[in-house]
Amino acid sequence: MTRYAFEEQMDVLHRKMMTMGSLVEEAIHKSIKSLVERDVQLAEQVIVNDKMINELEHEIQSGCFQLIALQQPVGNDLRRLGTMLKLVTDLERMGDHAVSIAKTTKRLMNEEYVKPLIDIPLMAGHVKEMVRDSLNAYIARDKEAAEQIALRDDVVDKLYSTVFRDLVALMTKNSDSISQATHLLLVAQYLERIADHVTNICEWIIYMSTGKMTDLNK
């Protein structure tokens, strides 16, 4: 395989990964929107569309392994392929968390919410931006941007702490709220985990750029 053909195939894989990232971002948005608006049909869309995310993961993985087998890359090229393999795994897991949120919408469809949903949608907004920005940093191979994006995980963690504290206080005061509040706590936890996956992506961007592993989950 010529160098031109290798880069052409890499470009195809990059485009697929950006499509996958857009689908994940959309899944996060729709899952939270379905929860806030109690829209079960929208939740079903998230669940059904997860198949496309999974298929793209498999296509990208197969493409990476094919390039490794045919090109036997070393150095920077090998890091690029290894990073892509790691990124699609994190993206697929983000999609799974969005599906879990959508399933929560279905579980709570017949219940009045025990409190207004304010901080959870706010968390989701930050998380969606982190997903999008991390993928742009990957395409640009922007180490500095990756470092800054990872710092935004602290904002998500603080919001998660607020949600946790408020819901636990509510459960303490009203035992009837325990079941629903537990589901909402899990939603906040899914969003917090998505932000952690973004931080993983940022670590791999830095590795791709420098060849050094950096722990950004601090």
Secondary structure, 3 states (H helix, E strand, C coil): CCHHHHHHHHHHHHHHHHHHHHHHHHHHHHHHHHHHHCCHHHHHHHHHHHHHHHHHHHHHHHHHHHHHHHHCCCHHHHHHHHHHHHHHHHHHHHHHHHHHHHHHHHHCCCCCCCCCCCHHHHHHHHHHHHHHHHHHHHHHCCHHHHHHHHHCHHHHHHHHHHHHHHHHHHHHHCHHHHHHHHHHHHHHHHHHHHHHHHHHHHHHHHHHHHCCCCCCCC
